[in-house]
Amino acid sequence: MSEQNTNERPILRPIEQHTTAAWANIEKLKEISNVAIPSELEVWNAKEWVDSNQK
């Protein structure tokens, strides 16, 4: 029998869809850390989505 590494997994596509994320519409970046700052509209849209999808 051939030995197989049990830790190896096939590479799968990510489940998350980041196209509608608040940071997808980047307004600016912080200088030193390069953190994306979304526009105010995108933050509002993300909050609305979270509020409407609460359990």
PyMOL commands that set and color helices and strands:
alter all, ss='L'
color gray80, all
select helices_A, chain A and resi 18-20+22-24+40-52
alter helices_A, ss='H'
color red, helices_A
select strands_A, chain A and resi 26-29+36-38
alter strands_A, ss='S'
color yellow, strands_A
deselect
rebuild
show_as cartoon
